[in-house]
Amino acid sequence: MAASDRVGVVFVSHSARIAEGLVELARQMAPSATLVAAGGTDDGRIGTSFDLVSAGIVEADAGAGVVILCDLGSAILTAETALDFLDDETRGRVRIVDAPLVEGGVAAAVAAEAGDDLEHVVAAAETARGSAAGASATETGAAEASDAASRAEATAAGSHARRVTLINADGLHARPAAELVKLASTFGPRVTVNGTDAKSLLGIMSLGLTKGATIEIASDDPDGREAVDAIAALAESGFGEH
């Protein structure tokens, strides 16, 4: 997929090093996506720069849209000011996303790498706002019970499932999780990994699966067999790390 077909992601931070580090991190999982750091002031101090943010938007915009993530309130104000100076057409395909900079940025980058459209990249970033870490024990327990019930119902209905033992030394860490999500995103049917949506990077990473853990890849969609088998094959191969 050409860069012009992908959404660009801009990281706006008060620190140039933080923005550059986030691009470096996200690049490990989204090597082909357009990721731009717009951190610090024009002269390298802590703060934000209208000119750097504006230039970042231009660099990231190849026509498919731009998602901007910010670290602090004044960074959002700088980004909003930069949007005010864009022409109407360009402004219409730029979104400032209210999501944690690290988790939301990585999720957006992986969605962009997979070729998702602007609204789906925005939605991917926004999943970071409702991560498992912020859920109450009651909510978590209810979700787990619901997932178990769904899996039982799906099994009774004849769903397709595969079990694979993780062979990666570091388990299902960021890079293999991103590979799994990118592959799952190429299929239409919903697929789950241990009850979690296979297209949710933060959901997959939050499972905390280590080497030797067994993952269950399943789909209750009659057309989901191909997706399940493809993801199982990827897992069995060690996600390209072996």
TORGU-686971 format. One record per residue (C-alpha): x, y, z; residue in one letter; residue number from 1. Coordinates in pm, 1 decimal, padded with zeros to 6 digits, always signed. Example, Ala and Ser with C-alpha at 12.3 -4.5 7.8 and 13.67 -1.06 7.14 Angstrom:
2
TIPA        u        v        w residuo num
TIPA +01230.0 -00450.0 +00780.0       A   1
TIPA +01367.0 -00106.0 +00714.0       S   2
This chain:
242
TIPA        u        v        w residuo num
TIPA +00000.0 +00000.0 +00000.0       M   1
TIPA +00136.4 +00341.0 -00097.7       A   2
TIPA +00195.2 +00609.2 +00165.3       A   3
TIPA -00074.8 +00822.5 +00000.3       S   4
TIPA -00329.8 +00554.5 +00091.6       D   5
TIPA -00244.9 +00568.6 +00462.2       R   6
TIPA -00346.6 +00805.6 +00737.5       V   7
TIPA -00056.8 +01000.2 +00890.2       G   8
TIPA -00000.3 +01033.0 +01264.7       V   9
TIPA +00151.4 +01337.7 +01437.8       V  10
TIPA +00285.4 +01318.8 +01793.8       F  11
TIPA +00274.4 +01657.3 +01968.7       V  12
TIPA +00468.3 +01676.3 +02293.8       S  13
TIPA +00626.4 +01947.1 +02505.9       H  14
TIPA +00949.5 +01751.6 +02471.7       S  15
TIPA +01117.6 +01690.8 +02136.6       A  16
TIPA +01278.9 +01377.5 +02278.0       R  17
TIPA +00946.1 +01234.8 +02389.2       I  18
TIPA +00788.2 +01294.5 +02047.5       A  19
TIPA +01088.2 +01145.6 +01866.8       E  20
TIPA +01095.6 +00848.4 +02103.7       G  21
TIPA +00727.5 +00777.7 +02044.5       L  22
TIPA +00781.5 +00780.4 +01669.3       V  23
TIPA +01072.4 +00538.6 +01716.3       E  24
TIPA +00854.0 +00311.6 +01931.1       L  25
TIPA +00556.2 +00318.4 +01696.4       A  26
TIPA +00784.8 +00263.7 +01397.1       R  27
TIPA +00867.9 -00083.3 +01532.7       Q  28
TIPA +00506.8 -00181.1 +01476.2       M  29
TIPA +00419.3 +00046.1 +01185.2       A  30
TIPA +00728.2 +00063.3 +00961.6       P  31
TIPA +00548.6 +00197.7 +00654.6       S  32
TIPA +00308.5 +00446.0 +00812.9       A  33
TIPA +00383.7 +00818.8 +00807.7       T  34
TIPA +00468.3 +00907.0 +01168.2       L  35
TIPA +00582.4 +01259.4 +01251.5       V  36
TIPA +00731.8 +01403.3 +01571.2       A  37
TIPA +00635.1 +01761.8 +01653.5       A  38
TIPA +00782.6 +01816.5 +01998.1       G  39
TIPA +00937.9 +02107.6 +02180.2       G  40
TIPA +00980.6 +02468.2 +02073.3       T  41
TIPA +01151.2 +02601.9 +01763.6       D  42
TIPA +01474.4 +02651.1 +01957.3       D  43
TIPA +01467.4 +02313.4 +02132.3       G  44
TIPA +01321.0 +02416.8 +02467.3       R  45
TIPA +01036.4 +02248.1 +02652.9       I  46
TIPA +00707.2 +02367.6 +02510.6       G  47
TIPA +00516.0 +02347.4 +02183.8       T  48
TIPA +00552.8 +02522.6 +01852.6       S  49
TIPA +00281.8 +02634.0 +01613.8       F  50
TIPA +00530.6 +02614.5 +01324.1       D  51
TIPA +00647.7 +02260.8 +01411.6       L  52
TIPA +00292.9 +02132.1 +01451.2       V  53
TIPA +00183.1 +02297.7 +01126.1       S  54
TIPA +00481.8 +02150.2 +00941.6       A  55
TIPA +00408.8 +01811.6 +01096.5       G  56
TIPA +00053.8 +01814.1 +00965.3       I  57
TIPA +00175.2 +01899.2 +00615.8       V  58
TIPA +00436.7 +01622.3 +00629.9       E  59
TIPA +00187.8 +01363.9 +00754.2       A  60
TIPA -00091.4 +01454.7 +00513.7       D  61
TIPA -00076.0 +01248.3 +00196.5       A  62
TIPA -00446.7 +01281.2 +00128.0       G  63
TIPA -00592.1 +01006.6 +00346.6       A  64
TIPA -00605.8 +01220.3 +00659.4       G  65
TIPA -00403.6 +01300.0 +00970.1       V  66
TIPA -00449.6 +01203.0 +01334.1       V  67
TIPA -00287.5 +01424.6 +01598.7       I  68
TIPA -00217.2 +01312.7 +01954.6       L  69
TIPA -00101.6 +01552.7 +02226.1       C  70
TIPA +00050.7 +01517.9 +02571.2       D  71
TIPA -00077.6 +01819.3 +02770.5       L  72
TIPA -00352.7 +02077.8 +02745.9       G  73
TIPA -00141.1 +02353.4 +02593.6       S  74
TIPA -00024.8 +02111.0 +02324.2       A  75
TIPA -00389.3 +02065.1 +02228.7       I  76
TIPA -00431.2 +02441.4 +02208.7       L  77
TIPA -00130.3 +02465.4 +01978.5       T  78
TIPA -00267.6 +02189.1 +01756.8       A  79
TIPA -00610.7 +02354.8 +01745.8       E  80
TIPA -00451.0 +02683.7 +01646.1       T  81
TIPA -00259.9 +02508.4 +01367.6       A  82
TIPA -00588.5 +02361.9 +01241.6       L  83
TIPA -00744.7 +02708.4 +01229.9       D  84
TIPA -00484.7 +02813.9 +00973.8       F  85
TIPA -00546.0 +02520.0 +00739.2       L  86
TIPA -00764.5 +02549.8 +00433.3       D  87
TIPA -01110.8 +02398.1 +00465.2       D  88
TIPA -01031.5 +02088.6 +00258.6       E  89
TIPA -00721.5 +01997.6 +00459.2       T  90
TIPA -00885.3 +02079.0 +00793.1       R  91
TIPA -01165.1 +01839.1 +00705.5       G  92
TIPA -00930.4 +01543.2 +00709.7       R  93
TIPA -00736.1 +01625.4 +01026.4       V  94
TIPA -00845.4 +01501.3 +01370.0       R  95
TIPA -00709.9 +01584.0 +01714.7       I  96
TIPA -00775.4 +01274.6 +01924.2       V  97
TIPA -00840.3 +01284.4 +02297.9       D  98
TIPA -00640.8 +00975.5 +02397.8       A  99
TIPA -00326.5 +00886.2 +02594.0       P 100
TIPA -00026.4 +00986.0 +02386.2       L 101
TIPA +00166.8 +00659.3 +02410.3       V 102
TIPA -00108.6 +00397.1 +02399.4       E 103
TIPA -00332.7 +00595.8 +02165.9       G 104
TIPA -00043.3 +00685.7 +01938.8       G 105
TIPA +00074.8 +00327.3 +01903.9       V 106
TIPA -00280.1 +00203.3 +01839.1       A 107
TIPA -00331.0 +00474.7 +01575.2       A 108
TIPA +00000.4 +00393.0 +01409.1       A 109
TIPA -00083.3 +00023.0 +01380.8       V 110
TIPA -00428.1 +00102.8 +01238.6       A 111
TIPA -00267.3 +00339.6 +00987.0       A 112
TIPA -00014.2 +00072.5 +00893.6       E 113
TIPA -00300.4 -00168.9 +00829.0       A 114
TIPA -00451.9 +00081.1 +00585.6       G 115
TIPA -00756.5 +00172.6 +00793.7       D 116
TIPA -00940.2 +00489.5 +00696.8       D 117
TIPA -00933.0 +00807.1 +00904.5       L 118
TIPA -01234.0 +00731.6 +01121.3       E 119
TIPA -01106.3 +00382.7 +01203.3       H 120
TIPA -00761.8 +00516.3 +01293.9       V 121
TIPA -00929.2 +00770.5 +01522.5       V 122
TIPA -01137.3 +00492.7 +01678.8       A 123
TIPA -00825.3 +00281.1 +01732.1       A 124
TIPA -00656.1 +00565.7 +01918.6       A 125
TIPA -00966.0 +00627.5 +02127.9       E 126
TIPA -00966.6 +00267.7 +02253.9       T 127
TIPA -00677.5 +00375.7 +02477.7       A 128
TIPA -00923.6 +00583.1 +02681.4       R 129
TIPA -01105.9 +00269.8 +02795.1       G 130
TIPA -00813.4 +00036.5 +02855.0       S 131
TIPA -00844.5 -00254.8 +03094.6       A 132
TIPA -00620.3 -00075.9 +03343.0       A 133
TIPA -00892.5 +00178.5 +03405.0       G 134
TIPA -01175.2 -00067.9 +03445.4       A 135
TIPA -01316.9 -00156.9 +03785.3       S 136
TIPA -01298.6 -00511.7 +03916.3       A 137
TIPA -01674.6 -00540.3 +03873.5       T 138
TIPA -01659.5 -00425.3 +03512.4       E 139
TIPA -01369.0 -00659.6 +03441.5       T 140
TIPA -01545.8 -00953.7 +03598.5       G 141
TIPA -01864.7 -00881.8 +03406.6       A 142
TIPA -01670.5 -00855.7 +03080.9       A 143
TIPA -01493.2 -01185.3 +03145.5       E 144
TIPA -01823.6 -01356.3 +03225.4       A 145
TIPA -01975.6 -01213.9 +02909.4       S 146
TIPA -01680.7 -01331.8 +02701.0       D 147
TIPA -01702.8 -01680.5 +02849.0       A 148
TIPA -02074.5 -01697.2 +02778.2       A 149
TIPA -02017.6 -01575.5 +02423.4       S 150
TIPA -01749.3 -01836.7 +02363.1       R 151
TIPA -01971.7 -02112.2 +02499.2       A 152
TIPA -02261.1 -01998.4 +02282.1       E 153
TIPA -02035.5 -01973.0 +01977.8       A 154
TIPA -01894.8 -02321.2 +02035.9       T 155
TIPA -02244.6 -02461.1 +02057.3       A 156
TIPA -02324.6 -02290.8 +01728.3       A 157
TIPA -02025.7 -02454.7 +01561.1       G 158
TIPA -01767.4 -02176.5 +01558.6       S 159
TIPA -01412.9 -02236.0 +01439.1       H 160
TIPA -01132.3 -02216.4 +01695.1       A 161
TIPA -00762.4 -02297.0 +01710.8       R 162
TIPA -00529.7 -02326.7 +02009.2       R 163
TIPA -00164.6 -02227.8 +01977.7       V 164
TIPA +00116.9 -02224.1 +02232.5       T 165
TIPA +00325.6 -01906.1 +02221.2       L 166
TIPA +00690.2 -01973.1 +02134.9       I 167
TIPA +00816.2 -01614.8 +02137.1       N 168
TIPA +01079.6 -01552.1 +02404.5       A 169
TIPA +00902.4 -01235.2 +02518.1       D 170
TIPA +00551.8 -01365.6 +02465.3       G 171
TIPA +00288.9 -01159.4 +02290.4       L 172
TIPA +00468.7 -00827.6 +02336.2       H 173
TIPA +00416.6 -00513.0 +02130.3       A 174
TIPA +00565.0 -00614.2 +01794.2       R 175
TIPA +00399.2 -00958.3 +01756.8       P 176
TIPA +00075.2 -00815.2 +01895.3       A 177
TIPA +00085.8 -00552.3 +01622.9       A 178
TIPA +00148.4 -00818.8 +01358.5       E 179
TIPA -00152.0 -01013.4 +01486.0       L 180
TIPA -00376.4 -00706.5 +01479.2       V 181
TIPA -00262.0 -00603.2 +01131.8       K 182
TIPA -00337.9 -00951.4 +00997.2       L 183
TIPA -00675.8 -00967.0 +01171.9       A 184
TIPA -00764.0 -00628.4 +01022.6       S 185
TIPA -00731.9 -00768.1 +00670.6       T 186
TIPA -01034.0 -00992.5 +00734.2       F 187
TIPA -01395.2 -00887.3 +00768.7       G 188
TIPA -01524.9 -01144.2 +01021.1       P 189
TIPA -01474.0 -01080.8 +01391.2       R 190
TIPA -01203.3 -01295.8 +01548.0       V 191
TIPA -01109.3 -01315.0 +01913.7       T 192
TIPA -00791.3 -01410.4 +02098.1       V 193
TIPA -00873.0 -01547.1 +02442.0       N 194
TIPA -01203.6 -01365.1 +02415.4       G 195
TIPA -01048.9 -01031.0 +02316.1       T 196
TIPA -01111.5 -00864.6 +01980.0       D 197
TIPA -00816.1 -00955.2 +01758.1       A 198
TIPA -00831.4 -00611.9 +01592.1       K 199
TIPA -00771.2 -00426.8 +01921.8       S 200
TIPA -00398.7 -00373.2 +01977.1       L 201
TIPA -00440.8 -00248.7 +02333.7       L 202
TIPA -00676.9 -00534.0 +02412.4       G 203
TIPA -00432.6 -00794.9 +02284.2       I 204
TIPA -00135.6 -00638.6 +02464.1       M 205
TIPA -00333.6 -00614.5 +02789.0       S 206
TIPA -00372.7 -00994.2 +02793.9       L 207
TIPA -00012.9 -01014.5 +02917.3       G 208
TIPA +00053.6 -01346.4 +02745.6       L 209
TIPA +00403.5 -01486.3 +02801.1       T 210
TIPA +00606.2 -01762.0 +02636.8       K 211
TIPA +00436.6 -02098.9 +02679.9       G 212
TIPA +00090.4 -01951.5 +02721.4       A 213
TIPA -00190.6 -02103.8 +02518.4       T 214
TIPA -00399.1 -01870.3 +02308.1       I 215
TIPA -00738.7 -01956.7 +02168.3       E 216
TIPA -00815.2 -01793.8 +01835.2       I 217
TIPA -01183.3 -01817.0 +01751.3       A 218
TIPA -01464.5 -01679.2 +01540.9       S 219
TIPA -01838.2 -01738.8 +01559.1       D 220
TIPA -01876.8 -01599.1 +01207.2       D 221
TIPA -01937.9 -01869.3 +00945.0       P 222
TIPA -01685.9 -01689.1 +00724.5       D 223
TIPA -01424.5 -01658.4 +00998.3       G 224
TIPA -01242.5 -01988.5 +00944.4       R 225
TIPA -00985.2 -01841.8 +00704.9       E 226
TIPA -00901.7 -01558.3 +00944.1       A 227
TIPA -00867.1 -01793.4 +01241.2       V 228
TIPA -00638.5 -02028.6 +01048.8       D 229
TIPA -00425.1 -01741.1 +00919.3       A 230
TIPA -00374.7 -01594.0 +01265.8       I 231
TIPA -00302.7 -01939.4 +01409.5       A 232
TIPA -00037.9 -01994.9 +01140.6       A 233
TIPA +00118.8 -01658.4 +01221.2       L 234
TIPA +00131.6 -01747.2 +01591.7       A 235
TIPA +00278.5 -02089.6 +01519.5       E 236
TIPA +00553.9 -01923.3 +01314.2       S 237
TIPA +00650.8 -01703.6 +01609.6       G 238
TIPA +00517.3 -01389.3 +01439.3       F 239
TIPA +00826.2 -01370.8 +01221.8       G 240
TIPA +01065.7 -01367.0 +01516.5       E 241
TIPA +01181.5 -01727.1 +01462.7       H 242
